[in-house]
Amino acid sequence: MSNDSVRGYVVMTLKNLGYKEDEIDKILDELYLQFDTITEYEAEQYYYSGAWKK
């Protein structure tokens, strides 16, 4: 899966949840940063760990 397809999924999800364009832009800016600084493996492990639920 490419980063751009992930961005597309995120944008569609946020729009379906009623986020405004400026909010989506802010989230995408952070997502770009995460793609640049966190490996795919690290992100996967973070998700599986459930640490984001705390």
Phi, psi and omega in degrees: 000136180272160176300323181293325177291323176298316178301319179298315177299317181297314181298313180299318180296313182295321177296318178296333179272000175090015177293146178277159183304318181293327177291318179296318177302317180296317179295318178296323176301316178293322179297319176303316180298316180297318177299327182280339188241343183242133179286161177300319179298314180299317179296319179297315180295322177298315179298309182296330183291337183079005181301334182287348180273352184271000000 
